[in-house]
Amino acid sequence: MVVLVFLIFQNSKIEQNHLSNIRKLEEIISSLHKKQLYLNEKVAISSDYDLNYKNKLKNLSEEIVELQNVFISIINKKN
C-alpha cells in the first residue's frame, strides 16, 4: 500500500514536471517563431534595398557612360 501511494505521488510529480517542461518548450517555440518572422522582415527589407541599390548603381553607370560619350564627341568636334 505504501509503495502504491509512493508511486502515485511520484507519478504526480513527474506529470507536473512534464507539464512545466511542455510550457517552457511552447514559450521557446513561440519566441523562435517571433524571431523568425522578425528576421524574415529584415531579409525582405534588405533584399528590397539591395535590388534598389543595384538598379540605381546601374542607372548611374549608364549615365556616366553617356556623359563620357558626350564629352568625347564635344572634344572631337573641337579638334
PyMOL Python script that loads the backbone (N, CA, C, O; Angstrom):
from pymol import cmd

cmd.read_pdbstr("""\
ATOM      1  N   MET A   1       0.818  -1.204   0.000  1.00  0.00           N
ATOM      2  CA  MET A   1       0.000   0.000   0.000  1.00  0.00           C
ATOM      3  C   MET A   1       0.859   1.265   0.000  1.00  0.00           C
ATOM      4  O   MET A   1       0.571   2.232  -0.705  1.00  0.00           O
ATOM      5  N   VAL A   2       1.914   1.231   0.804  1.00  0.00           N
ATOM      6  CA  VAL A   2       2.815   2.373   0.886  1.00  0.00           C
ATOM      7  C   VAL A   2       3.499   2.590  -0.460  1.00  0.00           C
ATOM      8  O   VAL A   2       3.689   3.728  -0.888  1.00  0.00           O
ATOM      9  N   VAL A   3       3.859   1.525  -1.109  1.00  0.00           N
ATOM     10  CA  VAL A   3       4.503   1.625  -2.423  1.00  0.00           C
ATOM     11  C   VAL A   3       3.552   2.242  -3.431  1.00  0.00           C
ATOM     12  O   VAL A   3       3.965   3.052  -4.261  1.00  0.00           O
ATOM     13  N   LEU A   4       2.303   1.872  -3.368  1.00  0.00           N
ATOM     14  CA  LEU A   4       1.303   2.423  -4.290  1.00  0.00           C
ATOM     15  C   LEU A   4       1.153   3.925  -4.092  1.00  0.00           C
ATOM     16  O   LEU A   4       1.112   4.676  -5.067  1.00  0.00           O
ATOM     17  N   VAL A   5       1.071   4.366  -2.855  1.00  0.00           N
ATOM     18  CA  VAL A   5       0.959   5.798  -2.556  1.00  0.00           C
ATOM     19  C   VAL A   5       2.218   6.523  -3.040  1.00  0.00           C
ATOM     20  O   VAL A   5       2.141   7.601  -3.628  1.00  0.00           O
ATOM     21  N   PHE A   6       3.367   5.915  -2.784  1.00  0.00           N
ATOM     22  CA  PHE A   6       4.633   6.499  -3.231  1.00  0.00           C
ATOM     23  C   PHE A   6       4.664   6.638  -4.753  1.00  0.00           C
ATOM     24  O   PHE A   6       5.061   7.680  -5.273  1.00  0.00           O
ATOM     25  N   LEU A   7       4.255   5.611  -5.454  1.00  0.00           N
ATOM     26  CA  LEU A   7       4.247   5.641  -6.921  1.00  0.00           C
ATOM     27  C   LEU A   7       3.259   6.671  -7.455  1.00  0.00           C
ATOM     28  O   LEU A   7       3.548   7.358  -8.435  1.00  0.00           O
ATOM     29  N   ILE A   8       2.110   6.782  -6.825  1.00  0.00           N
ATOM     30  CA  ILE A   8       1.132   7.787  -7.248  1.00  0.00           C
ATOM     31  C   ILE A   8       1.707   9.192  -7.043  1.00  0.00           C
ATOM     32  O   ILE A   8       1.579  10.059  -7.907  1.00  0.00           O
ATOM     33  N   PHE A   9       2.338   9.398  -5.894  1.00  0.00           N
ATOM     34  CA  PHE A   9       2.966  10.690  -5.620  1.00  0.00           C
ATOM     35  C   PHE A   9       4.067  10.992  -6.637  1.00  0.00           C
ATOM     36  O   PHE A   9       4.134  12.102  -7.165  1.00  0.00           O
ATOM     37  N   GLN A  10       4.912  10.030  -6.907  1.00  0.00           N
ATOM     38  CA  GLN A  10       5.994  10.202  -7.892  1.00  0.00           C
ATOM     39  C   GLN A  10       5.434  10.477  -9.284  1.00  0.00           C
ATOM     40  O   GLN A  10       5.950  11.320 -10.018  1.00  0.00           O
ATOM     41  N   ASN A  11       4.378   9.759  -9.635  1.00  0.00           N
ATOM     42  CA  ASN A  11       3.755   9.960 -10.942  1.00  0.00           C
ATOM     43  C   ASN A  11       3.212  11.386 -11.055  1.00  0.00           C
ATOM     44  O   ASN A  11       3.341  12.031 -12.096  1.00  0.00           O
ATOM     45  N   SER A  12       2.608  11.861  -9.980  1.00  0.00           N
ATOM     46  CA  SER A  12       2.078  13.217  -9.976  1.00  0.00           C
ATOM     47  C   SER A  12       3.204  14.237 -10.151  1.00  0.00           C
ATOM     48  O   SER A  12       3.059  15.198 -10.907  1.00  0.00           O
ATOM     49  N   LYS A  13       4.318  14.032  -9.461  1.00  0.00           N
ATOM     50  CA  LYS A  13       5.467  14.943  -9.608  1.00  0.00           C
ATOM     51  C   LYS A  13       6.010  14.915 -11.033  1.00  0.00           C
ATOM     52  O   LYS A  13       6.342  15.955 -11.601  1.00  0.00           O
ATOM     53  N   ILE A  14       6.095  13.727 -11.598  1.00  0.00           N
ATOM     54  CA  ILE A  14       6.591  13.581 -12.968  1.00  0.00           C
ATOM     55  C   ILE A  14       5.659  14.296 -13.953  1.00  0.00           C
ATOM     56  O   ILE A  14       6.121  14.975 -14.870  1.00  0.00           O
ATOM     57  N   GLU A  15       4.356  14.142 -13.758  1.00  0.00           N
ATOM     58  CA  GLU A  15       3.389  14.818 -14.637  1.00  0.00           C
ATOM     59  C   GLU A  15       3.518  16.337 -14.538  1.00  0.00           C
ATOM     60  O   GLU A  15       3.501  17.033 -15.553  1.00  0.00           O
ATOM     61  N   GLN A  16       3.646  16.845 -13.314  1.00  0.00           N
ATOM     62  CA  GLN A  16       3.786  18.289 -13.131  1.00  0.00           C
ATOM     63  C   GLN A  16       5.074  18.791 -13.772  1.00  0.00           C
ATOM     64  O   GLN A  16       5.089  19.839 -14.418  1.00  0.00           O
ATOM     65  N   ASN A  17       6.132  18.052 -13.591  1.00  0.00           N
ATOM     66  CA  ASN A  17       7.410  18.416 -14.207  1.00  0.00           C
ATOM     67  C   ASN A  17       7.293  18.395 -15.728  1.00  0.00           C
ATOM     68  O   ASN A  17       7.795  19.287 -16.412  1.00  0.00           O
ATOM     69  N   HIS A  18       6.638  17.387 -16.237  1.00  0.00           N
ATOM     70  CA  HIS A  18       6.436  17.267 -17.685  1.00  0.00           C
ATOM     71  C   HIS A  18       5.623  18.456 -18.217  1.00  0.00           C
ATOM     72  O   HIS A  18       5.988  19.051 -19.231  1.00  0.00           O
ATOM     73  N   LEU A  19       4.530  18.799 -17.539  1.00  0.00           N
ATOM     74  CA  LEU A  19       3.707  19.935 -17.969  1.00  0.00           C
ATOM     75  C   LEU A  19       4.496  21.244 -17.931  1.00  0.00           C
ATOM     76  O   LEU A  19       4.359  22.095 -18.810  1.00  0.00           O
ATOM     77  N   SER A  20       5.324  21.385 -16.894  1.00  0.00           N
ATOM     78  CA  SER A  20       6.165  22.578 -16.796  1.00  0.00           C
ATOM     79  C   SER A  20       7.145  22.643 -17.977  1.00  0.00           C
ATOM     80  O   SER A  20       7.348  23.700 -18.574  1.00  0.00           O
ATOM     81  N   ASN A  21       7.739  21.505 -18.296  1.00  0.00           N
ATOM     82  CA  ASN A  21       8.676  21.459 -19.429  1.00  0.00           C
ATOM     83  C   ASN A  21       7.963  21.727 -20.760  1.00  0.00           C
ATOM     84  O   ASN A  21       8.514  22.383 -21.644  1.00  0.00           O
ATOM     85  N   ILE A  22       6.745  21.219 -20.893  1.00  0.00           N
ATOM     86  CA  ILE A  22       5.970  21.454 -22.115  1.00  0.00           C
ATOM     87  C   ILE A  22       5.670  22.945 -22.256  1.00  0.00           C
ATOM     88  O   ILE A  22       5.781  23.494 -23.352  1.00  0.00           O
ATOM     89  N   ARG A  23       5.287  23.612 -21.150  1.00  0.00           N
ATOM     90  CA  ARG A  23       5.018  25.056 -21.201  1.00  0.00           C
ATOM     91  C   ARG A  23       6.271  25.828 -21.607  1.00  0.00           C
ATOM     92  O   ARG A  23       6.207  26.743 -22.428  1.00  0.00           O
ATOM     93  N   LYS A  24       7.407  25.452 -21.027  1.00  0.00           N
ATOM     94  CA  LYS A  24       8.668  26.111 -21.379  1.00  0.00           C
ATOM     95  C   LYS A  24       8.973  25.911 -22.860  1.00  0.00           C
ATOM     96  O   LYS A  24       9.384  26.846 -23.546  1.00  0.00           O
ATOM     97  N   LEU A  25       8.772  24.699 -23.346  1.00  0.00           N
ATOM     98  CA  LEU A  25       9.016  24.405 -24.757  1.00  0.00           C
ATOM     99  C   LEU A  25       8.106  25.239 -25.653  1.00  0.00           C
ATOM    100  O   LEU A  25       8.546  25.766 -26.674  1.00  0.00           O
ATOM    101  N   GLU A  26       6.834  25.356 -25.267  1.00  0.00           N
ATOM    102  CA  GLU A  26       5.895  26.165 -26.050  1.00  0.00           C
ATOM    103  C   GLU A  26       6.325  27.633 -26.074  1.00  0.00           C
ATOM    104  O   GLU A  26       6.211  28.293 -27.106  1.00  0.00           O
ATOM    105  N   GLU A  27       6.817  28.145 -24.946  1.00  0.00           N
ATOM    106  CA  GLU A  27       7.299  29.523 -24.892  1.00  0.00           C
ATOM    107  C   GLU A  27       8.513  29.714 -25.794  1.00  0.00           C
ATOM    108  O   GLU A  27       8.632  30.721 -26.492  1.00  0.00           O
ATOM    109  N   ILE A  28       9.411  28.733 -25.769  1.00  0.00           N
ATOM    110  CA  ILE A  28      10.608  28.809 -26.615  1.00  0.00           C
ATOM    111  C   ILE A  28      10.226  28.765 -28.085  1.00  0.00           C
ATOM    112  O   ILE A  28      10.759  29.527 -28.891  1.00  0.00           O
ATOM    113  N   ILE A  29       9.310  27.881 -28.436  1.00  0.00           N
ATOM    114  CA  ILE A  29       8.862  27.779 -29.834  1.00  0.00           C
ATOM    115  C   ILE A  29       8.195  29.077 -30.266  1.00  0.00           C
ATOM    116  O   ILE A  29       8.420  29.552 -31.379  1.00  0.00           O
ATOM    117  N   SER A  30       7.381  29.649 -29.398  1.00  0.00           N
ATOM    118  CA  SER A  30       6.720  30.916 -29.716  1.00  0.00           C
ATOM    119  C   SER A  30       7.751  32.026 -29.907  1.00  0.00           C
ATOM    120  O   SER A  30       7.650  32.826 -30.837  1.00  0.00           O
ATOM    121  N   SER A  31       8.729  32.066 -29.029  1.00  0.00           N
ATOM    122  CA  SER A  31       9.792  33.075 -29.135  1.00  0.00           C
ATOM    123  C   SER A  31      10.576  32.903 -30.442  1.00  0.00           C
ATOM    124  O   SER A  31      10.867  33.881 -31.132  1.00  0.00           O
ATOM    125  N   LEU A  32      10.909  31.668 -30.770  1.00  0.00           N
ATOM    126  CA  LEU A  32      11.641  31.405 -32.014  1.00  0.00           C
ATOM    127  C   LEU A  32      10.813  31.796 -33.234  1.00  0.00           C
ATOM    128  O   LEU A  32      11.348  32.329 -34.207  1.00  0.00           O
ATOM    129  N   HIS A  33       9.523  31.535 -33.182  1.00  0.00           N
ATOM    130  CA  HIS A  33       8.646  31.906 -34.292  1.00  0.00           C
ATOM    131  C   HIS A  33       8.623  33.426 -34.480  1.00  0.00           C
ATOM    132  O   HIS A  33       8.711  33.915 -35.606  1.00  0.00           O
ATOM    133  N   LYS A  34       8.504  34.166 -33.382  1.00  0.00           N
ATOM    134  CA  LYS A  34       8.512  35.631 -33.461  1.00  0.00           C
ATOM    135  C   LYS A  34       9.835  36.134 -34.028  1.00  0.00           C
ATOM    136  O   LYS A  34       9.861  37.038 -34.863  1.00  0.00           O
ATOM    137  N   LYS A  35      10.924  35.542 -33.567  1.00  0.00           N
ATOM    138  CA  LYS A  35      12.246  35.943 -34.073  1.00  0.00           C
ATOM    139  C   LYS A  35      12.375  35.620 -35.558  1.00  0.00           C
ATOM    140  O   LYS A  35      12.953  36.402 -36.313  1.00  0.00           O
ATOM    141  N   GLN A  36      11.848  34.488 -35.978  1.00  0.00           N
ATOM    142  CA  GLN A  36      11.910  34.121 -37.386  1.00  0.00           C
ATOM    143  C   GLN A  36      11.115  35.113 -38.232  1.00  0.00           C
ATOM    144  O   GLN A  36      11.579  35.529 -39.294  1.00  0.00           O
ATOM    145  N   LEU A  37       9.923  35.496 -37.774  1.00  0.00           N
ATOM    146  CA  LEU A  37       9.133  36.491 -38.501  1.00  0.00           C
ATOM    147  C   LEU A  37       9.887  37.810 -38.600  1.00  0.00           C
ATOM    148  O   LEU A  37       9.907  38.440 -39.657  1.00  0.00           O
ATOM    149  N   TYR A  38      10.508  38.227 -37.499  1.00  0.00           N
ATOM    150  CA  TYR A  38      11.274  39.473 -37.483  1.00  0.00           C
ATOM    151  C   TYR A  38      12.435  39.405 -38.477  1.00  0.00           C
ATOM    152  O   TYR A  38      12.663  40.341 -39.242  1.00  0.00           O
ATOM    153  N   LEU A  39      13.159  38.292 -38.457  1.00  0.00           N
ATOM    154  CA  LEU A  39      14.288  38.135 -39.378  1.00  0.00           C
ATOM    155  C   LEU A  39      13.821  38.067 -40.829  1.00  0.00           C
ATOM    156  O   LEU A  39      14.497  38.586 -41.718  1.00  0.00           O
ATOM    157  N   ASN A  40      12.682  37.440 -41.080  1.00  0.00           N
ATOM    158  CA  ASN A  40      12.146  37.399 -42.440  1.00  0.00           C
ATOM    159  C   ASN A  40      11.826  38.807 -42.931  1.00  0.00           C
ATOM    160  O   ASN A  40      12.054  39.123 -44.099  1.00  0.00           O
ATOM    161  N   GLU A  41      11.293  39.664 -42.036  1.00  0.00           N
ATOM    162  CA  GLU A  41      11.035  41.051 -42.410  1.00  0.00           C
ATOM    163  C   GLU A  41      12.342  41.762 -42.742  1.00  0.00           C
ATOM    164  O   GLU A  41      12.418  42.508 -43.718  1.00  0.00           O
ATOM    165  N   LYS A  42      13.371  41.528 -41.927  1.00  0.00           N
ATOM    166  CA  LYS A  42      14.675  42.153 -42.170  1.00  0.00           C
ATOM    167  C   LYS A  42      15.242  41.706 -43.522  1.00  0.00           C
ATOM    168  O   LYS A  42      15.789  42.517 -44.271  1.00  0.00           O
ATOM    169  N   VAL A  43      15.109  40.427 -43.823  1.00  0.00           N
ATOM    170  CA  VAL A  43      15.618  39.903 -45.098  1.00  0.00           C
ATOM    171  C   VAL A  43      14.871  40.547 -46.259  1.00  0.00           C
ATOM    172  O   VAL A  43      15.479  40.915 -47.264  1.00  0.00           O
ATOM    173  N   ALA A  44      13.554  40.685 -46.124  1.00  0.00           N
ATOM    174  CA  ALA A  44      12.760  41.294 -47.193  1.00  0.00           C
ATOM    175  C   ALA A  44      13.179  42.746 -47.403  1.00  0.00           C
ATOM    176  O   ALA A  44      13.332  43.193 -48.539  1.00  0.00           O
ATOM    177  N   ILE A  45      13.364  43.478 -46.310  1.00  0.00           N
ATOM    178  CA  ILE A  45      13.792  44.876 -46.409  1.00  0.00           C
ATOM    179  C   ILE A  45      15.181  44.951 -47.029  1.00  0.00           C
ATOM    180  O   ILE A  45      15.440  45.781 -47.899  1.00  0.00           O
ATOM    181  N   SER A  46      16.066  44.076 -46.572  1.00  0.00           N
ATOM    182  CA  SER A  46      17.431  44.062 -47.089  1.00  0.00           C
ATOM    183  C   SER A  46      17.450  43.722 -48.577  1.00  0.00           C
ATOM    184  O   SER A  46      18.195  44.325 -49.348  1.00  0.00           O
ATOM    185  N   SER A  47      16.630  42.756 -48.973  1.00  0.00           N
ATOM    186  CA  SER A  47      16.573  42.367 -50.385  1.00  0.00           C
ATOM    187  C   SER A  47      16.045  43.516 -51.250  1.00  0.00           C
ATOM    188  O   SER A  47      16.571  43.788 -52.329  1.00  0.00           O
ATOM    189  N   ASP A  48      14.993  44.187 -50.757  1.00  0.00           N
ATOM    190  CA  ASP A  48      14.455  45.336 -51.490  1.00  0.00           C
ATOM    191  C   ASP A  48      15.503  46.432 -51.617  1.00  0.00           C
ATOM    192  O   ASP A  48      15.663  47.021 -52.686  1.00  0.00           O
ATOM    193  N   TYR A  49      16.220  46.707 -50.529  1.00  0.00           N
ATOM    194  CA  TYR A  49      17.251  47.737 -50.548  1.00  0.00           C
ATOM    195  C   TYR A  49      18.361  47.357 -51.520  1.00  0.00           C
ATOM    196  O   TYR A  49      18.833  48.186 -52.297  1.00  0.00           O
ATOM    197  N   ASP A  50      18.771  46.092 -51.466  1.00  0.00           N
ATOM    198  CA  ASP A  50      19.850  45.621 -52.345  1.00  0.00           C
ATOM    199  C   ASP A  50      19.451  45.755 -53.810  1.00  0.00           C
ATOM    200  O   ASP A  50      20.241  46.230 -54.627  1.00  0.00           O
ATOM    201  N   LEU A  51      18.234  45.339 -54.148  1.00  0.00           N
ATOM    202  CA  LEU A  51      17.756  45.448 -55.523  1.00  0.00           C
ATOM    203  C   LEU A  51      17.679  46.908 -55.957  1.00  0.00           C
ATOM    204  O   LEU A  51      18.100  47.259 -57.059  1.00  0.00           O
ATOM    205  N   ASN A  52      17.139  47.753 -55.087  1.00  0.00           N
ATOM    206  CA  ASN A  52      17.024  49.180 -55.388  1.00  0.00           C
ATOM    207  C   ASN A  52      18.414  49.795 -55.577  1.00  0.00           C
ATOM    208  O   ASN A  52      18.621  50.588 -56.496  1.00  0.00           O
ATOM    209  N   TYR A  53      19.362  49.433 -54.712  1.00  0.00           N
ATOM    210  CA  TYR A  53      20.729  49.947 -54.812  1.00  0.00           C
ATOM    211  C   TYR A  53      21.375  49.519 -56.127  1.00  0.00           C
ATOM    212  O   TYR A  53      22.009  50.328 -56.804  1.00  0.00           O
ATOM    213  N   LYS A  54      21.213  48.255 -56.482  1.00  0.00           N
ATOM    214  CA  LYS A  54      21.818  47.764 -57.731  1.00  0.00           C
ATOM    215  C   LYS A  54      21.220  48.467 -58.947  1.00  0.00           C
ATOM    216  O   LYS A  54      21.945  48.805 -59.883  1.00  0.00           O
ATOM    217  N   ASN A  55      19.914  48.688 -58.942  1.00  0.00           N
ATOM    218  CA  ASN A  55      19.276  49.389 -60.062  1.00  0.00           C
ATOM    219  C   ASN A  55      19.774  50.826 -60.170  1.00  0.00           C
ATOM    220  O   ASN A  55      20.061  51.309 -61.265  1.00  0.00           O
ATOM    221  N   LYS A  56      19.875  51.504 -59.032  1.00  0.00           N
ATOM    222  CA  LYS A  56      20.366  52.888 -59.047  1.00  0.00           C
ATOM    223  C   LYS A  56      21.817  52.947 -59.507  1.00  0.00           C
ATOM    224  O   LYS A  56      22.194  53.838 -60.268  1.00  0.00           O
ATOM    225  N   LEU A  57      22.626  52.007 -59.049  1.00  0.00           N
ATOM    226  CA  LEU A  57      24.020  51.967 -59.456  1.00  0.00           C
ATOM    227  C   LEU A  57      24.138  51.698 -60.956  1.00  0.00           C
ATOM    228  O   LEU A  57      24.983  52.294 -61.623  1.00  0.00           O
ATOM    229  N   LYS A  58      23.316  50.825 -61.482  1.00  0.00           N
ATOM    230  CA  LYS A  58      23.328  50.538 -62.914  1.00  0.00           C
ATOM    231  C   LYS A  58      22.931  51.780 -63.708  1.00  0.00           C
ATOM    232  O   LYS A  58      23.569  52.116 -64.706  1.00  0.00           O
ATOM    233  N   ASN A  59      21.870  52.461 -63.257  1.00  0.00           N
ATOM    234  CA  ASN A  59      21.447  53.683 -63.936  1.00  0.00           C
ATOM    235  C   ASN A  59      22.537  54.748 -63.888  1.00  0.00           C
ATOM    236  O   ASN A  59      22.788  55.436 -64.877  1.00  0.00           O
ATOM    237  N   LEU A  60      23.178  54.878 -62.738  1.00  0.00           N
ATOM    238  CA  LEU A  60      24.248  55.852 -62.606  1.00  0.00           C
ATOM    239  C   LEU A  60      25.409  55.516 -63.544  1.00  0.00           C
ATOM    240  O   LEU A  60      25.979  56.405 -64.176  1.00  0.00           O
ATOM    241  N   SER A  61      25.748  54.248 -63.628  1.00  0.00           N
ATOM    242  CA  SER A  61      26.826  53.829 -64.539  1.00  0.00           C
ATOM    243  C   SER A  61      26.473  54.134 -65.985  1.00  0.00           C
ATOM    244  O   SER A  61      27.324  54.591 -66.748  1.00  0.00           O
ATOM    245  N   GLU A  62      25.231  53.887 -66.368  1.00  0.00           N
ATOM    246  CA  GLU A  62      24.796  54.184 -67.737  1.00  0.00           C
ATOM    247  C   GLU A  62      24.858  55.689 -68.013  1.00  0.00           C
ATOM    248  O   GLU A  62      25.247  56.104 -69.105  1.00  0.00           O
ATOM    249  N   GLU A  63      24.478  56.501 -67.032  1.00  0.00           N
ATOM    250  CA  GLU A  63      24.546  57.957 -67.210  1.00  0.00           C
ATOM    251  C   GLU A  63      25.991  58.425 -67.337  1.00  0.00           C
ATOM    252  O   GLU A  63      26.286  59.327 -68.120  1.00  0.00           O
ATOM    253  N   ILE A  64      26.890  57.818 -66.572  1.00  0.00           N
ATOM    254  CA  ILE A  64      28.306  58.173 -66.651  1.00  0.00           C
ATOM    255  C   ILE A  64      28.847  57.856 -68.037  1.00  0.00           C
ATOM    256  O   ILE A  64      29.551  58.668 -68.637  1.00  0.00           O
ATOM    257  N   VAL A  65      28.516  56.673 -68.542  1.00  0.00           N
ATOM    258  CA  VAL A  65      28.979  56.299 -69.883  1.00  0.00           C
ATOM    259  C   VAL A  65      28.406  57.257 -70.923  1.00  0.00           C
ATOM    260  O   VAL A  65      29.114  57.674 -71.839  1.00  0.00           O
ATOM    261  N   GLU A  66      27.146  57.601 -70.789  1.00  0.00           N
ATOM    262  CA  GLU A  66      26.524  58.537 -71.725  1.00  0.00           C
ATOM    263  C   GLU A  66      27.202  59.903 -71.669  1.00  0.00           C
ATOM    264  O   GLU A  66      27.459  60.509 -72.709  1.00  0.00           O
ATOM    265  N   LEU A  67      27.491  60.387 -70.474  1.00  0.00           N
ATOM    266  CA  LEU A  67      28.190  61.676 -70.342  1.00  0.00           C
ATOM    267  C   LEU A  67      29.608  61.608 -70.899  1.00  0.00           C
ATOM    268  O   LEU A  67      30.098  62.576 -71.482  1.00  0.00           O
ATOM    269  N   GLN A  68      30.251  60.487 -70.722  1.00  0.00           N
ATOM    270  CA  GLN A  68      31.599  60.323 -71.285  1.00  0.00           C
ATOM    271  C   GLN A  68      31.540  60.376 -72.816  1.00  0.00           C
ATOM    272  O   GLN A  68      32.404  60.967 -73.463  1.00  0.00           O
ATOM    273  N   ASN A  69      30.499  59.743 -73.381  1.00  0.00           N
ATOM    274  CA  ASN A  69      30.345  59.788 -74.838  1.00  0.00           C
ATOM    275  C   ASN A  69      30.097  61.213 -75.321  1.00  0.00           C
ATOM    276  O   ASN A  69      30.638  61.635 -76.343  1.00  0.00           O
ATOM    277  N   VAL A  70      29.275  61.948 -74.579  1.00  0.00           N
ATOM    278  CA  VAL A  70      29.014  63.343 -74.942  1.00  0.00           C
ATOM    279  C   VAL A  70      30.298  64.149 -74.841  1.00  0.00           C
ATOM    280  O   VAL A  70      30.603  64.954 -75.721  1.00  0.00           O
ATOM    281  N   PHE A  71      31.037  63.938 -73.786  1.00  0.00           N
ATOM    282  CA  PHE A  71      32.290  64.648 -73.593  1.00  0.00           C
ATOM    283  C   PHE A  71      33.277  64.345 -74.722  1.00  0.00           C
ATOM    284  O   PHE A  71      33.933  65.253 -75.234  1.00  0.00           O
ATOM    285  N   ILE A  72      33.382  63.082 -75.107  1.00  0.00           N
ATOM    286  CA  ILE A  72      34.277  62.685 -76.204  1.00  0.00           C
ATOM    287  C   ILE A  72      33.824  63.322 -77.517  1.00  0.00           C
ATOM    288  O   ILE A  72      34.654  63.783 -78.300  1.00  0.00           O
ATOM    289  N   SER A  73      32.521  63.351 -77.759  1.00  0.00           N
ATOM    290  CA  SER A  73      32.045  63.954 -79.008  1.00  0.00           C
ATOM    291  C   SER A  73      32.310  65.460 -79.023  1.00  0.00           C
ATOM    292  O   SER A  73      32.623  66.011 -80.078  1.00  0.00           O
ATOM    293  N   ILE A  74      32.194  66.128 -77.890  1.00  0.00           N
ATOM    294  CA  ILE A  74      32.499  67.574 -77.820  1.00  0.00           C
ATOM    295  C   ILE A  74      33.982  67.807 -78.088  1.00  0.00           C
ATOM    296  O   ILE A  74      34.358  68.729 -78.811  1.00  0.00           O
ATOM    297  N   ILE A  75      34.812  66.962 -77.498  1.00  0.00           N
ATOM    298  CA  ILE A  75      36.271  67.111 -77.718  1.00  0.00           C
ATOM    299  C   ILE A  75      36.606  66.855 -79.175  1.00  0.00           C
ATOM    300  O   ILE A  75      37.440  67.561 -79.743  1.00  0.00           O
ATOM    301  N   ASN A  76      35.977  65.861 -79.798  1.00  0.00           N
ATOM    302  CA  ASN A  76      36.248  65.556 -81.202  1.00  0.00           C
ATOM    303  C   ASN A  76      35.784  66.689 -82.110  1.00  0.00           C
ATOM    304  O   ASN A  76      36.432  66.943 -83.125  1.00  0.00           O
ATOM    305  N   LYS A  77      34.707  67.370 -81.796  1.00  0.00           N
ATOM    306  CA  LYS A  77      34.213  68.487 -82.601  1.00  0.00           C
ATOM    307  C   LYS A  77      35.164  69.670 -82.509  1.00  0.00           C
ATOM    308  O   LYS A  77      35.335  70.399 -83.486  1.00  0.00           O
ATOM    309  N   LYS A  78      35.779  69.872 -81.366  1.00  0.00           N
ATOM    310  CA  LYS A  78      36.694  70.995 -81.194  1.00  0.00           C
ATOM    311  C   LYS A  78      38.023  70.735 -81.876  1.00  0.00           C
ATOM    312  O   LYS A  78      38.739  71.679 -82.208  1.00  0.00           O
ATOM    313  N   ASN A  79      38.365  69.483 -82.088  1.00  0.00           N
ATOM    314  CA  ASN A  79      39.637  69.169 -82.758  1.00  0.00           C
ATOM    315  C   ASN A  79      39.403  69.196 -84.209  1.00  0.00           C
ATOM    316  O   ASN A  79      40.327  68.962 -84.988  1.00  0.00           O
TER     317      ASN A  79
END
""", "prot")
cmd.dss("prot")
cmd.show_as("cartoon", "prot")
cmd.util.cbc("prot")
cmd.orient("prot")
